[in-house]
């Protein structure tokens, strides 16, 4: 069996030890400073994360303000309505550019993942569970539900169905 010679541990001089200690302290200080800088940058990113979206929305706000001023000045209502529609479209385009998508509802089957039923209404022309009215529009953000659509759904109960249920209960 061959002997594996183990490297001998060299004795470090007190000067070398002091030098290593200083390097370690500098590295620790650098690490702490980097950690603090990253935390400041993170806080700043969170604080100003919506800046781009808000810069796109400010012109829409300006357009709404102009429309309100036109109303109080007694301008033509049809032109004001057209201006408001343009501002609304501008707002929706800005939201779409930032990943906000409207949930389509009316005429579609109720989907509990996207819709919240607030009422069931008789609707002779629609199949049960079909959305017949949208109370509040729902939105997705990059495919994730932000807010469900609040809807009314069709529920067609005929007197015959009611009578058969009453008969079954007795």
VEXDREN-103478 format. One line per field, with one value per residue: x, y, z of N, C-alpha, C, CB in turn. Coordinates in Angstrom, 1 decimal. Glycine has a CB too. Layout:
N
nc1	(X,...)
nc2	(Y,...)
nc3	(Z,...)
cac1	(X,...)
cac2	(Y,...)
cac3	(Z,...)
cc1	(X,...)
cc2	(Y,...)
cc3	(Z,...)
cbc1	(X,...)
cbc2	(Y,...)
cbc3	(Z,...)
END
This chain:
170
nc1	(0.8,0.5,1.6,-0.4,0.6,-0.1,-0.9,1.1,0.0,0.5,1.9,0.5,1.6,1.2,0.8,-0.2,-2.6,-3.9,-4.2,-5.9,-8.1,-8.8,-9.5,-11.7,-13.5,-13.8,-15.1,-17.4,-18.6,-18.9,-20.8,-23.0,-23.5,-24.2,-26.5,-28.2,-28.3,-29.7,-32.1,-33.0,-33.3,-35.3,-37.4,-37.8,-38.5,-40.9,-42.4,-42.6,-43.6,-46.1,-45.8,-45.5,-48.0,-49.7,-48.8,-49.7,-52.5,-53.0,-53.5,-56.0,-57.5,-57.2,-58.8,-61.3,-61.7,-61.8,-64.1,-66.0,-65.8,-66.7,-69.4,-70.3,-70.1,-72.0,-71.8,-72.3,-74.1,-73.9,-71.4,-69.8,-70.4,-69.3,-66.6,-66.3,-66.6,-64.3,-62.3,-62.9,-62.3,-59.6,-58.7,-59.3,-57.6,-55.1,-55.2,-55.3,-52.7,-51.3,-51.8,-54.5,-57.6,-60.9,-63.6,-65.6,-69.1,-72.1,-74.6,-73.1,-72.4,-72.7,-69.9,-68.4,-65.7,-65.2,-67.4,-69.8,-72.8,-75.6,-78.2,-81.0,-83.0,-86.1,-86.1,-87.2,-86.1,-83.6,-81.2,-81.1,-78.9,-77.5,-75.9,-77.6,-77.5,-75.1,-74.0,-71.8,-68.7,-66.2,-62.6,-59.4,-56.0,-53.2,-54.1,-54.9,-57.5,-58.8,-61.2,-64.4,-67.0,-70.1,-73.2,-76.5,-78.3,-80.1,-83.0,-85.3,-88.2,-90.9,-94.5,-95.3,-93.0,-92.7,-95.1,-94.7,-92.6,-93.8,-95.6,-94.0,-92.9,-94.9)
nc2	(-1.2,2.1,5.0,7.8,10.9,13.5,16.9,19.2,21.4,24.7,27.0,30.0,33.3,35.9,38.3,37.5,36.3,38.5,40.0,38.3,38.5,41.2,41.2,39.5,41.0,43.3,42.0,41.2,43.7,44.7,42.9,43.5,46.2,45.8,44.3,46.1,48.1,46.6,46.2,48.8,49.4,47.6,48.5,51.0,50.1,48.9,51.1,52.7,51.2,51.3,53.5,53.7,52.8,54.7,57.0,56.6,56.7,59.2,61.1,60.3,60.9,63.7,64.1,63.3,65.3,67.6,67.0,67.1,69.9,70.9,70.1,71.7,74.1,74.1,72.9,71.1,68.1,65.7,65.8,65.8,63.4,61.7,62.4,61.4,58.7,58.2,58.7,56.6,54.4,54.8,54.5,51.7,50.6,51.3,49.8,47.2,47.0,46.7,44.2,43.8,42.3,42.2,40.3,38.3,37.9,38.0,36.0,33.7,30.5,30.2,30.4,29.5,30.1,32.5,34.1,35.7,34.9,37.0,37.0,35.0,34.9,34.7,33.6,33.2,32.7,31.8,29.2,27.4,28.7,30.3,33.4,36.3,39.0,41.6,42.8,44.0,44.4,41.9,41.2,40.1,39.8,39.4,36.8,35.9,35.9,39.0,40.3,38.9,38.7,40.1,38.8,38.1,35.2,33.0,31.3,29.1,28.2,26.3,26.2,23.6,22.2,23.2,22.3,19.5,19.2,20.0,18.0,15.8,16.4,16.0)
nc3	(0.0,-0.9,0.6,1.0,0.7,2.8,2.3,4.0,6.4,6.1,8.2,9.0,8.9,11.4,10.1,7.6,8.4,9.5,7.1,5.7,7.3,7.1,4.3,4.4,6.0,4.3,2.1,3.4,4.0,1.4,0.5,2.2,1.4,-1.2,-0.9,0.4,-1.7,-3.7,-2.4,-2.2,-4.9,-5.6,-4.1,-5.3,-7.9,-7.4,-6.4,-8.7,-10.6,-12.1,-13.7,-16.5,-17.5,-16.3,-17.5,-20.1,-19.6,-18.7,-20.9,-21.6,-19.4,-19.6,-21.9,-21.0,-19.1,-20.8,-22.2,-20.1,-19.5,-21.9,-21.8,-19.7,-20.9,-22.8,-25.3,-28.4,-27.9,-29.3,-30.4,-28.1,-27.1,-29.1,-28.7,-26.0,-26.5,-28.1,-26.2,-24.5,-26.1,-26.4,-23.8,-23.4,-25.3,-24.3,-21.9,-22.9,-24.2,-21.9,-21.1,-20.2,-20.6,-21.8,-20.6,-22.5,-22.5,-22.9,-24.3,-24.2,-22.6,-19.1,-17.1,-14.3,-13.6,-14.8,-14.5,-12.4,-11.2,-10.7,-10.9,-11.9,-14.8,-16.5,-19.8,-22.8,-25.3,-25.0,-23.9,-20.9,-18.4,-20.1,-20.6,-20.4,-19.8,-18.9,-15.9,-14.8,-16.3,-16.7,-16.2,-17.4,-16.5,-18.3,-18.8,-16.3,-13.9,-13.0,-12.3,-12.0,-14.5,-13.7,-14.0,-15.5,-15.8,-18.1,-17.1,-17.6,-16.4,-16.7,-16.2,-16.1,-15.3,-12.8,-11.6,-11.7,-10.0,-7.6,-7.3,-7.0,-4.5,-2.7)
cac1	(0.0,1.3,1.2,-0.8,1.2,-1.1,-0.1,1.3,-0.7,1.5,1.6,0.4,2.1,0.2,0.5,-1.1,-3.9,-4.5,-4.6,-7.1,-9.2,-9.2,-10.2,-13.0,-14.3,-14.2,-16.1,-18.7,-19.1,-19.4,-22.0,-24.0,-23.8,-24.9,-27.8,-28.9,-28.6,-30.7,-33.4,-33.5,-33.8,-36.5,-38.5,-38.0,-39.2,-42.3,-43.0,-42.8,-44.0,-47.2,-45.6,-45.8,-49.4,-50.3,-48.4,-50.7,-53.8,-53.2,-54.2,-57.4,-58.1,-57.3,-59.9,-62.5,-61.8,-62.2,-65.5,-66.8,-65.8,-67.6,-70.7,-70.7,-70.1,-73.2,-71.5,-73.2,-74.0,-73.5,-69.9,-69.3,-70.6,-68.2,-65.3,-66.2,-66.4,-62.9,-61.5,-63.1,-61.5,-58.2,-58.4,-59.3,-56.4,-54.0,-55.2,-54.9,-51.3,-50.7,-52.3,-55.8,-58.5,-62.3,-64.2,-66.9,-70.1,-73.5,-74.9,-72.2,-72.8,-72.2,-68.6,-68.1,-64.4,-65.1,-68.6,-70.5,-74.3,-76.2,-79.7,-81.5,-84.2,-86.8,-85.7,-87.8,-85.3,-82.2,-81.1,-80.8,-77.5,-76.9,-75.8,-78.5,-77.2,-73.9,-74.2,-70.5,-67.7,-65.0,-61.3,-58.3,-54.7,-52.3,-54.7,-55.4,-58.8,-58.7,-62.5,-65.3,-68.2,-71.3,-74.1,-77.8,-78.4,-81.4,-83.5,-86.6,-89.0,-92.3,-95.4,-95.3,-91.8,-93.1,-96.2,-94.1,-91.8,-94.7,-96.2,-92.9,-92.6,-96.1)
cac2	(0.0,3.3,6.1,9.1,12.0,14.6,18.2,19.8,22.7,25.7,27.9,31.4,34.3,36.8,39.3,36.8,36.2,39.9,40.4,37.6,39.0,42.4,40.8,39.0,42.2,44.1,41.3,41.3,45.1,44.8,42.1,44.2,47.3,45.3,43.8,47.3,48.7,45.8,46.4,50.2,49.3,46.8,49.4,52.0,49.5,48.7,52.4,53.3,50.1,51.7,54.8,53.6,52.7,56.0,58.0,56.3,57.0,60.7,61.8,59.9,61.8,65.0,64.1,63.3,66.7,68.5,66.7,67.7,71.3,71.2,69.9,72.9,75.3,74.0,72.5,70.0,66.9,64.6,65.9,65.5,61.9,61.1,62.6,60.4,57.3,58.1,58.6,55.3,53.5,55.1,53.8,50.3,50.2,51.4,48.7,46.0,47.0,46.3,42.8,43.7,41.8,42.1,38.9,38.3,37.2,37.9,35.0,32.5,29.7,30.6,29.7,30.0,30.5,33.8,34.8,35.6,35.1,37.8,36.8,34.1,35.5,33.9,34.1,32.1,32.5,31.3,28.0,27.6,28.9,31.2,34.7,37.2,40.4,41.8,43.9,44.6,43.7,41.3,41.5,39.2,40.4,38.4,35.5,35.6,36.7,40.2,40.5,38.2,39.4,39.9,38.5,37.5,34.0,32.5,30.1,28.9,27.2,26.3,25.8,22.1,21.7,23.6,21.4,18.2,19.3,20.1,16.7,14.9,16.7,15.5)
cac3	(0.0,-1.0,1.5,0.4,1.5,3.0,2.3,5.3,6.6,6.3,9.3,8.4,9.8,11.9,9.1,6.6,9.1,9.5,5.8,5.3,8.1,6.4,3.1,4.8,6.4,3.1,1.4,4.1,3.8,0.0,0.4,2.9,0.6,-2.4,-0.4,0.6,-3.0,-4.4,-1.7,-2.6,-6.3,-5.6,-3.6,-6.4,-9.0,-7.0,-6.3,-10.0,-11.6,-12.9,-14.3,-18.0,-17.7,-15.9,-18.6,-21.2,-19.2,-18.5,-22.0,-21.6,-18.3,-20.2,-22.9,-20.2,-18.5,-21.9,-22.5,-19.0,-19.7,-23.1,-21.3,-18.9,-21.8,-23.6,-26.7,-29.1,-27.1,-30.1,-30.6,-26.8,-27.0,-29.9,-27.9,-24.9,-27.1,-28.5,-25.0,-23.9,-26.9,-26.1,-22.5,-23.6,-26.1,-23.3,-21.0,-23.7,-24.3,-20.6,-20.8,-19.6,-21.6,-21.3,-20.6,-23.3,-21.7,-23.3,-25.3,-24.0,-21.5,-17.8,-16.7,-12.9,-13.5,-15.3,-14.3,-11.2,-11.5,-9.7,-11.0,-13.0,-15.3,-17.6,-21.2,-23.7,-26.5,-24.6,-23.2,-19.4,-18.2,-21.1,-20.1,-21.1,-19.5,-18.1,-15.0,-14.6,-17.1,-16.0,-16.9,-17.2,-16.7,-18.8,-18.7,-14.9,-13.6,-12.1,-11.7,-12.8,-15.0,-12.9,-15.1,-15.3,-16.7,-18.4,-16.4,-18.1,-15.7,-17.2,-15.2,-16.1,-14.5,-11.4,-11.1,-11.5,-8.8,-6.5,-7.2,-6.4,-3.1,-1.8)
cc1	(0.9,0.7,0.8,-0.3,0.2,-0.3,-0.1,0.7,0.4,1.0,1.6,0.9,1.0,-0.1,-0.4,-2.5,-4.6,-5.0,-5.8,-8.3,-9.7,-10.0,-11.6,-14.0,-14.7,-15.2,-17.5,-19.3,-19.6,-20.7,-23.2,-24.4,-24.6,-26.3,-28.7,-29.3,-29.7,-32.0,-33.9,-34.0,-35.1,-37.7,-38.8,-38.8,-40.7,-43.0,-43.4,-43.2,-45.1,-47.0,-45.9,-47.3,-50.1,-50.0,-49.3,-52.1,-54.0,-53.8,-55.7,-58.1,-58.2,-58.5,-61.2,-62.8,-62.3,-63.7,-66.4,-66.9,-66.7,-69.1,-71.2,-70.8,-71.2,-72.9,-72.4,-73.0,-73.6,-72.0,-69.2,-69.3,-69.5,-66.9,-65.2,-66.0,-64.9,-62.0,-61.7,-62.3,-60.0,-57.8,-58.4,-58.0,-55.2,-54.0,-54.8,-53.4,-50.6,-51.2,-53.7,-56.8,-59.9,-62.8,-65.5,-67.9,-71.5,-73.6,-74.0,-72.8,-72.1,-71.0,-68.2,-66.7,-64.2,-66.3,-69.1,-72.0,-74.9,-77.7,-79.9,-82.8,-84.8,-86.4,-86.1,-86.9,-83.9,-82.3,-80.7,-79.3,-76.8,-76.9,-76.6,-78.2,-75.9,-74.1,-72.9,-69.5,-66.6,-63.8,-60.3,-57.0,-53.7,-52.8,-55.2,-56.6,-58.5,-60.1,-63.5,-66.4,-69.4,-72.5,-75.5,-77.8,-79.8,-81.7,-85.0,-87.4,-90.4,-93.2,-95.5,-94.2,-92.1,-94.1,-95.6,-93.3,-92.7,-95.3,-95.2,-92.7,-93.7,-96.2)
cc2	(1.2,4.3,7.3,10.2,13.1,15.9,18.7,21.2,23.7,26.7,29.3,32.3,35.2,37.9,38.7,36.7,37.5,40.3,39.6,38.1,40.3,42.2,40.4,40.1,43.0,43.4,41.3,42.7,45.3,44.1,42.9,45.5,46.9,44.9,45.1,48.0,47.9,46.1,47.8,50.2,48.6,47.7,50.5,51.4,49.3,50.1,53.0,52.3,50.5,52.9,54.7,53.6,54.1,57.0,57.8,56.7,58.5,61.4,61.5,60.7,63.2,65.1,64.1,64.7,67.7,68.2,67.2,69.2,71.7,71.0,71.2,74.1,75.2,73.6,71.4,68.7,65.7,64.6,65.5,63.9,61.2,61.3,61.6,59.0,57.2,58.0,57.2,54.3,53.6,54.4,52.3,49.8,50.3,50.2,47.4,45.9,46.6,44.9,42.7,43.3,41.7,40.7,39.1,37.4,36.9,36.9,33.7,31.8,30.3,29.8,30.3,30.4,32.0,34.7,34.7,35.9,35.8,37.6,35.8,34.7,34.6,34.5,33.0,31.8,31.9,30.0,28.3,27.7,29.8,32.6,35.7,38.7,40.5,43.0,44.7,43.7,43.1,41.4,40.4,40.1,39.3,37.0,35.1,36.5,37.8,40.4,39.7,39.1,39.1,39.9,38.0,36.4,33.6,31.3,30.0,27.8,27.3,25.8,24.3,21.6,22.0,22.6,20.0,18.2,19.3,18.7,15.7,15.1,16.2,14.1)
cc3	(0.0,0.0,0.7,1.2,1.6,3.0,3.7,5.3,6.9,7.4,8.7,9.4,10.3,10.9,8.0,7.2,9.2,8.2,5.3,6.1,7.5,5.1,3.4,5.2,5.3,2.3,2.0,3.9,2.4,-0.1,1.0,2.0,-0.6,-2.1,-0.2,-0.7,-3.7,-3.7,-2.1,-4.0,-6.4,-5.1,-4.6,-7.5,-8.7,-6.9,-7.6,-11.0,-12.5,-13.7,-15.8,-18.3,-17.4,-17.0,-19.8,-20.9,-19.0,-19.7,-22.1,-20.5,-18.9,-21.1,-22.1,-19.6,-19.6,-22.2,-21.4,-19.2,-20.9,-22.7,-20.6,-19.8,-22.8,-25.0,-27.1,-28.4,-28.0,-30.3,-29.3,-26.7,-27.9,-29.3,-26.8,-25.4,-27.6,-27.3,-24.4,-24.7,-26.6,-24.8,-22.7,-24.3,-25.1,-22.4,-21.7,-23.9,-23.0,-20.2,-20.2,-20.8,-21.0,-21.5,-21.4,-22.5,-22.4,-24.5,-25.1,-22.7,-20.2,-17.5,-15.3,-12.7,-13.9,-15.0,-12.9,-11.5,-10.4,-9.8,-12.1,-13.5,-16.4,-18.9,-22.2,-24.8,-26.2,-23.8,-21.8,-19.3,-19.1,-20.5,-21.0,-20.9,-18.6,-17.2,-14.8,-15.4,-16.3,-16.8,-16.5,-17.3,-17.0,-18.6,-17.3,-14.6,-12.6,-11.4,-12.6,-13.4,-14.1,-14.0,-14.6,-16.3,-16.9,-17.6,-16.8,-17.4,-16.3,-16.1,-15.0,-15.2,-13.0,-10.8,-10.9,-10.3,-7.5,-6.2,-6.6,-5.0,-2.2,-1.8)
cbc1	(-0.9,1.3,2.3,-2.4,2.5,-1.8,-0.8,2.8,-1.8,1.8,2.7,-1.1,3.2,0.7,1.8,-0.6,-3.7,-3.5,-3.4,-6.9,-8.8,-8.0,-9.4,-12.9,-13.5,-12.9,-15.6,-18.4,-18.0,-18.3,-21.8,-23.5,-22.5,-24.2,-27.7,-28.1,-27.3,-30.3,-33.2,-32.3,-32.7,-36.4,-38.0,-36.7,-38.6,-42.4,-42.0,-41.6,-44.4,-48.4,-44.1,-45.1,-50.0,-49.8,-47.0,-50.6,-54.2,-51.8,-53.5,-57.6,-57.1,-56.1,-59.8,-62.5,-60.4,-61.4,-65.7,-66.2,-64.3,-67.3,-70.9,-69.7,-68.8,-73.9,-70.0,-72.8,-75.4,-74.2,-69.5,-70.0,-72.0,-68.2,-65.2,-67.5,-67.3,-62.5,-62.0,-64.6,-61.8,-57.9,-59.5,-60.5,-56.1,-54.1,-56.7,-55.6,-50.8,-50.9,-51.3,-56.3,-58.0,-63.1,-64.5,-66.6,-70.4,-73.9,-74.6,-70.8,-72.4,-73.2,-67.5,-68.4,-63.4,-65.0,-69.7,-69.9,-75.0,-75.9,-80.4,-81.7,-83.9,-88.3,-84.2,-89.1,-85.1,-81.5,-79.9,-81.3,-76.8,-77.6,-74.3,-79.9,-78.3,-72.7,-74.6,-70.0,-67.2,-65.3,-60.8,-58.2,-54.3,-50.9,-53.8,-54.2,-59.8,-58.3,-62.9,-66.0,-68.5,-71.5,-73.5,-79.0,-77.6,-81.5,-83.3,-86.6,-89.0,-92.5,-96.8,-95.2,-90.5,-93.6,-97.3,-93.3,-90.9,-95.8,-96.7,-91.6,-92.5,-97.3)
cbc2	(0.0,3.9,6.4,9.2,12.5,14.4,19.2,19.9,22.7,26.5,27.8,31.7,35.2,37.4,39.8,35.5,35.6,40.9,40.1,36.1,39.2,43.3,39.8,37.9,43.0,44.3,39.8,41.0,46.1,44.2,40.8,44.7,48.0,44.1,43.0,48.3,48.7,44.3,46.4,51.2,48.6,45.6,50.1,52.5,48.1,48.0,53.3,54.1,48.8,51.8,55.2,52.4,51.6,56.4,57.9,54.9,56.3,61.3,61.4,58.4,61.8,65.4,62.8,62.2,67.1,68.3,65.1,67.3,71.8,70.2,68.7,73.0,75.4,75.2,72.1,69.9,66.5,64.7,67.3,66.2,61.5,61.8,64.0,60.5,57.1,59.4,59.6,54.9,53.7,56.6,54.2,49.9,51.2,52.7,48.5,46.0,48.4,47.3,42.2,45.0,40.4,43.1,38.3,37.7,37.9,39.3,35.5,33.0,28.2,30.5,30.0,28.9,29.7,33.7,34.4,36.6,33.7,39.2,38.1,32.6,36.9,33.9,34.4,32.6,33.7,32.4,27.1,26.4,27.6,31.2,35.2,36.9,41.1,41.9,43.4,44.7,44.6,39.8,42.8,38.0,41.2,38.6,34.5,35.9,35.7,41.4,42.0,37.1,39.1,41.1,37.5,38.6,32.9,32.1,30.3,28.6,27.5,25.3,26.3,21.5,22.5,25.0,21.3,17.7,20.6,21.1,16.2,15.1,18.2,16.1)
cbc3	(1.2,-2.4,2.5,0.3,0.8,4.4,1.3,5.7,7.7,5.0,10.4,8.0,9.1,13.3,8.4,6.2,10.5,10.1,4.8,5.6,9.6,6.2,2.3,5.9,7.5,2.2,1.2,5.6,4.1,-0.9,1.1,4.3,0.2,-3.1,0.9,1.5,-3.8,-4.3,-0.2,-2.5,-7.2,-4.7,-2.3,-6.9,-9.3,-5.6,-5.6,-10.4,-10.8,-12.0,-14.1,-18.6,-16.7,-14.6,-19.0,-21.6,-17.9,-18.2,-23.4,-21.3,-17.1,-21.0,-23.8,-19.1,-18.0,-23.2,-22.5,-17.7,-20.0,-24.2,-20.4,-17.7,-22.6,-23.6,-26.8,-30.6,-26.6,-31.5,-31.0,-25.7,-27.5,-31.3,-27.4,-24.1,-28.3,-29.3,-24.0,-24.0,-28.4,-26.1,-21.5,-24.4,-27.3,-22.5,-20.4,-25.1,-24.7,-19.6,-19.8,-19.0,-22.1,-22.1,-19.2,-24.7,-20.4,-23.8,-26.7,-23.7,-21.7,-16.7,-17.7,-11.9,-14.3,-16.8,-15.3,-10.1,-11.7,-9.9,-11.3,-12.5,-15.9,-17.4,-21.3,-24.2,-27.3,-23.7,-23.9,-18.6,-18.2,-22.4,-20.0,-20.8,-18.7,-19.0,-13.6,-13.1,-18.2,-15.8,-16.5,-18.2,-15.3,-18.1,-19.2,-13.9,-13.0,-12.9,-11.7,-12.0,-16.5,-11.9,-16.1,-15.6,-16.1,-19.9,-14.8,-19.6,-14.1,-18.4,-15.5,-17.5,-14.9,-11.3,-12.2,-12.8,-8.8,-6.7,-8.6,-7.2,-2.9,-2.3)
END
